[in-house]
Amino acid sequence: MIKITEQALRDGNQSLMASRMTIDDMLPIASRMDQVGFFSLEVWSGSVFECCMRFLNEDPWERLKRLKDKMPRTPLKVLTRAQNLFGFRIFPDDVVYEFTKYAVKNGCNVFSIFDSLNDMRNMEVPIKAVKKEGGIAEACMLYAINPVYTIDKFVEIGKTLEGFGSDVFSIHDSSGILSPSVAYELVSRLKKVLKIPVCLHFHSTTGMAMMSYFEGIRAGADIVDTSISPLSGGASLPATEGVVTGFMGTALDPKLDLKLLDDIRDYFSKLWEKYSSYYQRVLFELDLGAFFHQLPSGMLSHLIFQLKQQNAVNKYEQVLKEVPVVLKDFGYPPLATPSSQIVAVQAAMNVITGKRYQVIPTETKNYVRGMYGKPPGEISEEVKVKVLGKDWEKELIDDRPADRLKDELPKAEEEARKLGIVSKPEDVLTYIFYPKVAQEFLTKRR
């Protein structure tokens, strides 16, 4: 029997609505979703956390608790960025353990953990933190096509993550570029060496995802991530109903209630008009350019939004063509937050200014220094000089980035209390992740 994680409230929402769906539009259908029998429901991520405060005037911790109250039966899943957690920088270990403790306390059961560079040094502590709190650790490998990654390398990553104590190994293809034949070969190889379940998380950007799911499931995959049909396809994931009905009557039948699924589909269909301002036609079209730029689908909607703010949305296609250049220059990092933002923003700067690396954001400098981890491939000396200057060698670090950081909780708590924005321990973590946004939001809440 294939198991299903429903993504409408997180990845479907993020990929097609820029994470703008409110809790008030989730709660009316939540109890029905809880009755379906999903393996888990993904409801939380860094994007959701930030958008709750920045755009929706919601406390993200309260959102999580309210959803758990409505969905007590189904495990709730959160997507975290390994040592980056919900932020855009590496956090020290004390923050990782504290966040995990309160995430579990507020309703999270399953932690989907990825590192944007597939740097295993950034994965071990987050997995240990989840296991310490009694949660389910779903360790993710980010799929990419480049000269560095091979099937052997991906299998090696799976064995390493299982060794760290992960309960599930997940293959994440947020660009929609993993072909059916590769899905079959990769899952077949993994099932021979791993004792833990294998999960598939593929986006529909190039139109292959449902075929790749079929081949991956045929090879032995245990879990797939899907999104109810109004929030599926294009930049999002395959439709839940398609996977469920496709395996009906077989040994892999998920045995989910079709009437319930149809009620859920009908509910989300009625939200289309309300959120229509966030839909972009490009997010629903097949994008064969993803084979070249490899940006995750969730990043595309945010890139359009950011270019609009710069009055440069007409340069969107140019930016996508510039991304592969930056990708090669940066040592072929798999693209997910924060590496996708770093690469996309640098590509945008190159296009807008008309000259490569004339403007270099701080995040690019920290990336090249090694403050996010080690890229899969080598960064050329020419790029290092452009980004860090002639003395670039003095700037580089080669150890685990978090090992260079001091415990952060005591100082952050002191700062937050002086600002008068702490009414519960979780507020300190909110302040650590997004200091400026949190200060404004929590002051307003007070």
Residue pairs with C-beta under 8 A, 6 or more apart in sequence:
1 251
1 252
1 253
1 254
1 255
2 217
2 221
2 222
2 223
2 224
2 243
2 247
2 252
2 253
2 254
3 38
3 39
3 197
3 222
3 223
3 224
3 254
4 38
4 39
4 223
4 224
4 225
4 226
4 240
4 243
4 244
4 254
4 256
5 38
5 39
5 40
5 41
5 42
5 77
5 199
5 223
5 224
5 225
5 226
6 33
6 36
6 38
6 40
6 41
6 42
6 226
6 227
6 228
6 240
7 42
7 225
7 226
7 227
7 231
7 236
7 237
8 33
8 227
8 228
8 231
8 240
8 264
8 268
9 21
9 26
9 33
9 41
9 42
9 43
9 67
10 42
10 43
10 44
10 45
10 48
10 77
10 79
11 42
11 45
11 79
11 225
11 227
11 236
11 237
11 298
12 227
12 228
12 231
12 232
12 236
12 237
13 19
13 20
13 21
13 48
13 231
14 45
14 47
14 48
14 298
14 301
15 203
15 231
15 234
15 235
15 236
15 237
15 283
15 297
15 298
15 301
16 231
16 234
16 235
16 236
16 278
16 279
16 283
16 284
16 301
17 231
17 275
17 278
17 279
17 301
18 51
18 278
18 301
18 302
18 305
19 45
19 47
19 48
19 50
19 51
20 51
20 55
20 56
20 275
20 278
21 271
21 275
22 56
22 58
23 56
23 58
23 62
23 63
23 66
23 67
25 271
25 274
26 67
27 66
27 67
27 70
28 267
29 264
29 267
29 268
30 67
30 70
30 71
31 70
31 71
32 260
32 263
32 264
32 267
33 41
33 71
33 74
33 264
34 41
34 70
34 71
34 72
34 73
34 74
35 73
35 257
35 260
36 74
36 256
36 257
36 260
36 261
36 264
37 74
37 255
37 256
37 257
38 74
38 256
39 75
39 223
40 74
40 75
40 76
40 77
40 109
40 110
41 71
41 74
41 75
41 76
41 77
42 76
42 77
42 78
42 79
42 112
42 225
43 63
43 64
43 67
43 76
43 77
43 78
44 60
44 63
44 64
44 76
44 77
44 78
44 79
44 103
44 108
45 78
45 79
45 80
45 86
46 79
46 80
46 81
46 84
46 85
46 86
46 87
46 337
46 433
47 298
47 337
48 60
48 63
49 60
49 86
49 433
49 434
50 86
50 433
50 434
50 437
52 58
52 59
52 60
52 63
53 59
53 60
53 430
53 434
53 437
53 438
53 441
54 434
54 437
54 441
57 441
57 444
59 441
59 445
60 430
61 102
61 106
61 424
61 426
61 430
64 76
64 103
64 106
64 107
64 108
65 106
65 107
67 76
67 107
68 76
68 106
68 107
75 109
75 110
75 136
76 107
76 108
76 109
76 110
77 108
77 109
77 110
77 111
77 112
77 138
78 103
78 108
78 110
78 111
78 112
79 112
79 114
80 86
80 111
80 112
80 113
80 114
80 126
81 87
81 114
81 115
81 116
81 336
81 337
81 338
82 113
82 114
82 115
82 116
82 122
82 123
82 126
83 90
83 91
83 96
83 115
83 122
83 125
83 126
83 401
83 402
84 90
84 91
84 115
84 116
84 122
84 337
84 338
84 372
85 91
85 95
85 96
85 99
85 126
85 433
86 99
86 433
87 432
87 433
87 434
88 337
88 338
88 341
88 363
89 338
89 366
89 371
89 372
90 122
90 371
90 372
90 373
90 401
90 402
90 405
91 402
91 405
91 408
91 432
92 402
92 405
92 406
92 407
92 408
93 125
93 402
93 407
94 407
94 408
94 409
95 408
95 409
95 429
95 432
96 125
96 126
96 129
96 402
97 125
97 129
97 132
98 409
98 429
99 129
99 429
100 111
100 126
100 129
100 130
100 132
100 133
100 135
101 129
101 133
102 425
102 426
102 429
103 111
103 135
104 133
104 134
104 135
106 426
108 135
109 135
109 136
110 135
110 136
110 138
111 126
111 130
111 135
111 136
111 137
111 138
112 138
112 140
112 170
113 123
113 126
113 127
113 130
113 137
113 138
113 139
113 140
114 139
114 140
114 141
114 142
114 172
114 336
115 122
115 123
115 142
115 373
116 142
116 333
116 334
116 335
116 336
116 337
116 338
116 339
116 340
116 372
116 373
117 333
117 334
117 339
117 372
117 373
117 374
117 375
117 376
118 141
118 142
118 157
118 334
118 376
119 372
119 373
119 374
120 157
120 160
120 161
120 164
121 373
121 374
121 400
121 401
122 373
122 400
122 401
122 402
123 139
123 161
123 164
124 164
125 402
126 137
127 137
127 139
127 161
127 164
127 165
127 166
128 164
128 165
130 136
130 137
131 137
131 165
136 167
136 168
137 165
137 166
137 167
137 168
138 166
138 167
138 168
138 169
138 170
138 199
139 161
139 162
139 164
139 166
139 168
139 169
139 170
140 170
140 171
140 172
140 201
141 154
141 157
141 158
141 161
141 169
141 170
141 171
141 172
142 172
142 174
142 334
142 335
142 336
143 149
143 154
143 171
143 172
143 173
143 175
143 177
143 178
143 334
144 175
144 177
144 294
144 332
144 333
144 334
144 335
144 376
145 177
145 291
145 294
146 327
146 332
146 376
146 377
147 332
147 377
148 331
148 332
148 376
148 377
149 332
149 334
149 376
151 182
151 185
151 186
151 189
154 171
154 186
154 190
155 186
155 189
155 190
155 193
158 169
158 190
158 193
158 194
159 193
159 194
161 169
162 169
162 194
162 195
162 196
166 196
167 196
167 197
168 196
168 197
168 198
168 199
168 222
168 223
169 190
169 194
169 196
169 197
169 198
169 199
170 198
170 199
170 200
170 201
170 223
171 178
171 186
171 187
171 198
171 199
171 200
171 201
171 202
171 216
172 201
172 336
173 201
173 202
173 203
173 209
173 212
174 201
174 203
174 296
174 297
174 298
174 335
174 336
175 203
175 205
175 206
175 290
175 294
175 295
175 296
175 297
175 335
176 202
176 203
176 204
176 205
176 206
176 207
176 208
176 209
176 287
176 290
176 297
177 205
177 206
177 208
177 290
177 291
177 294
178 186
178 202
178 208
178 212
179 208
179 212
180 208
180 211
180 212
180 214
180 215
181 215
182 212
183 200
183 202
183 212
183 213
183 215
183 216
183 219
184 215
184 216
184 218
184 219
185 219
186 216
186 219
187 198
187 200
187 215
187 216
187 219
187 220
187 221
188 219
188 220
190 198
191 198
191 219
191 220
197 222
197 223
198 220
198 221
198 222
198 223
199 221
199 222
199 223
199 224
199 225
200 212
200 213
200 216
200 217
200 221
200 223
200 224
200 225
201 224
201 225
201 237
202 208
202 209
202 212
202 213
202 216
202 225
202 237
202 238
203 209
203 235
203 236
203 237
203 296
203 297
204 210
204 232
204 233
204 234
204 235
204 236
204 237
204 238
204 297
205 234
205 235
205 286
205 287
205 290
205 297
206 286
206 287
206 288
206 290
206 291
207 286
209 237
209 238
210 238
210 242
210 243
210 246
213 221
213 224
213 238
213 243
214 246
216 224
217 224
217 247
217 252
224 238
224 243
225 237
226 232
226 237
226 238
226 239
226 240
226 242
226 243
227 236
227 237
227 238
227 239
227 240
228 239
228 240
228 241
228 261
228 264
228 265
228 268
229 239
229 240
229 241
229 242
229 265
230 265
230 268
230 269
230 271
230 272
231 268
232 238
232 239
232 240
232 242
233 239
233 284
234 283
234 284
234 285
234 286
234 297
235 283
235 284
235 287
235 297
235 298
235 300
235 301
236 297
240 261
241 258
241 261
241 262
241 265
243 254
244 254
244 256
244 258
244 261
245 258
247 253
247 254
272 279
278 301
280 301
280 304
282 300
282 304
282 316
283 297
283 300
283 301
287 300
289 320
290 297
292 320
292 321
292 323
292 324
293 320
293 321
293 323
293 324
293 327
294 323
294 324
294 327
294 334
294 335
295 303
295 320
295 323
295 335
295 340
295 343
295 344
296 335
296 336
296 340
299 335
299 337
299 340
299 341
299 344
302 341
303 316
303 319
303 344
303 348
304 313
304 316
306 345
306 348
307 313
307 315
307 316
307 319
307 348
310 348
310 352
312 348
312 351
312 352
315 348
315 351
315 352
318 351
319 344
319 347
319 348
319 351
320 347
322 347
322 348
322 350
322 351
323 343
323 344
323 347
325 347
325 350
325 356
326 343
326 346
326 347
326 350
327 333
327 335
327 343
329 379
329 380
329 383
330 342
330 343
330 346
330 367
330 368
330 375
330 379
330 383
331 375
331 376
331 377
331 378
331 379
332 375
332 376
332 377
333 339
333 343
333 375
333 376
334 376
335 343
338 363
338 372
339 367
339 372
341 363
342 361
342 363
342 364
342 367
342 372
345 361
345 363
345 364
346 357
346 360
346 361
346 364
349 358
349 359
349 360
349 361
350 356
350 357
350 358
353 359
356 386
357 383
357 386
357 387
360 386
360 387
364 387
365 387
365 388
365 395
366 372
367 375
368 379
368 383
368 384
368 387
368 388
368 392
368 395
369 388
369 395
369 396
369 397
370 396
370 397
370 398
370 401
371 397
371 401
372 401
373 400
373 401
374 398
381 392
384 392
384 396
385 392
388 395
388 396
389 395
397 404
408 432
409 428
409 432
412 428
412 431
412 432
413 422
413 428
415 431
416 422
416 427
416 428
416 431
419 431
419 439
419 443
420 443
420 446
421 427
421 431
421 438
421 439
421 442
421 443
421 446
422 428
422 431
422 442
423 442
423 445
423 446
427 438
427 442
430 438
430 441
430 442
431 438
431 439
431 442
